[in-house]
Amino acid sequence: MTVSIEVEDEAWSALPGLAELARSAVEAALAGAGLADTHCVVAILFTDDESIAQINAEWRGKDKPTNVLSFPTPEDMPVPAGEARPLGDIVLAR
């Protein structure tokens, strides 16, 4: 499992161990779903209200901020042999 983490809003940096906490949360979710040993990748973006409002408007047609957005990868998306299956993206606003 790979967890790709991007911190766009530096205010998130005030939280000690943010990356480790995010990875632990993904691991726990996968374990709970019976996918603990899956060769997969999850992307998490830590951003602010302004950025998440723009993403929310673009992808959901809702012109306002929200605390979290998730974009699951379609299950029928083909994955080349040997490559990690992308599970999707998660966007969190502070």
C-alpha positions, 0 to 999 in steps of 0.5 A, a space after each residue: 500500500 502506498 499513501 501519497 500525501 500532499 500538504 497544500 495549506 501549511 496550517 496543516 503542518 502544525 499537527 504533529 505526525 500528520 502523515 503518519 496519522 493519515 497512513 495509519 487511518 488508511 491502513 485501518 480502513 483497508 484492514 477493516 474492508 479486508 484489503 490489508 494486503 492489497 497492492 494499492 495507492 491512495 492520494 490525500 490532499 490537505 488543503 484549505 476552505 478556498 481550494 476545497 470550495 473550488 474542487 467542490 464546485 468543479 466536481 460536485 456543482 456545489 459552490 461552497 467549502 466542505 470538510 472532506 471530498 472523496 473521489 474513488 477510482 472506478 473498480 473496473 478501471 484496468 491496471 497494468 500488471 504489477 502496478 498498484 491499483 489506485 483506490 482514489 483521492 481524498 481531499 481534506 480542508 482545515 
